[in-house]
């Protein structure tokens, strides 16, 4: 077995026809008189590679030990396959067992398992077709995000994960501390003084506040990384640790923001459907049969742009028994967002100009004094996938808003200085990466679009 390894994906494409070496996990084994068929997969693609092991092949005596989940190395000849549904197969010349998988205890057998069960074995579920496809899509879309922003002149920046500022002002943050249990019991002021940073520290809920000063120097930047929220929520759309894509643009307004969000989302959906067609096809066939139609409409038609006041009027007139009330000044809930995108317009909707009373301090106040230049992109099946705004660039207005919300002005001294020295109009948004994955796969639970979910009361693996 001196030949270098060929991936299953390369073998199925006919690369290196002739003698090759493949390695992977056995999906199935079928025995016949004088030979056996192995289906193996190495994670490089969705499709399995068929290996034919004839009686007398060196290592063939190991076949009886090769159950589902066992790992093998096969040296053989890549040849055209006479079977349907496959162009190439391997005729083994040598077989080696790399790792056994006891068929009595290996939890992934040749049958469909529920998502609930697979969450309990998150360390093994990537070996299933569904989760392997999801992870390959996650990887492809991550790379597509970087390619999109690079092509559009954005600089990729790295913002802190540990922060002393609450970007959203909601207080739902994880505390970071180096204190012992005894030190943590000290009064608040003494505790903070004794801690590593000499002040309270938290895991960030957003990279936005620190991305803004970078945009006000480089023009256009984005950050793509983990964010954290200590929200006591156990819904299918919330996680305690999740990834965010956050672009910030200097010399930009709300219209520019909406244009960027729509173009970015369409680019990423196109990547999933076209560049990842095999993996996408699994979700379109087995997870959500309406997925192709939904996303084709997503790409073909412009997003609806709807002022908040009009959204409330539509919801108030809807013959729908909503669980949460609808009315001026009230925030939209998931059921309202989904009604607009799924039932009323049947395509993505950008709701903008929300009441200032329900939005964060950094959003730009409109001339009416009642609303801010905020926007949310709502998509079928999920609701909000993007949230952003024009940022308040006027120092006096920003300071007044921070005071109004009774936030500590001194904590934002550095943020305020970006408005004191050469301020410019600017805008940005946050795209929830896991919600994007839910959109392009039709998967209904955020726990199933991340390798190891961190949710309320759940910290396994």
Secondary structure as UniProt FT lines:
FT   HELIX           8..12
FT   TURN            13..16
FT   STRAND          18..32
FT   TURN            33..34
FT   STRAND          35..41
FT   STRAND          49..54
FT   TURN            55..56
FT   HELIX           60..65
FT   TURN            68..69
FT   STRAND          71..80
FT   TURN            84..85
FT   STRAND          88..99
FT   TURN            103..105
FT   HELIX           115..119
FT   TURN            120..124
FT   HELIX           125..127
FT   HELIX           129..151
FT   TURN            152..153
FT   STRAND          155..156
FT   STRAND          162..163
FT   STRAND          175..176
FT   HELIX           181..184
FT   HELIX           188..194
FT   TURN            196..197
FT   STRAND          201..203
FT   HELIX           208..218
FT   STRAND          220..228
FT   TURN            236..237
FT   STRAND          241..250
FT   HELIX           254..270
FT   HELIX           271..275
FT   HELIX           277..282
FT   HELIX           283..287
FT   TURN            289..290
FT   HELIX           291..300
FT   STRAND          304..307
FT   HELIX           308..317
FT   TURN            328..329
FT   HELIX           334..338
FT   HELIX           339..344
FT   STRAND          349..355
FT   HELIX           356..358
FT   TURN            361..362
FT   TURN            367..368
FT   STRAND          371..379
FT   TURN            380..382
FT   STRAND          383..391
FT   HELIX           395..404
FT   TURN            405..406
FT   HELIX           409..412
FT   HELIX           413..420
FT   STRAND          426..432
FT   HELIX           433..441
FT   HELIX           446..448
FT   TURN            456..457
//
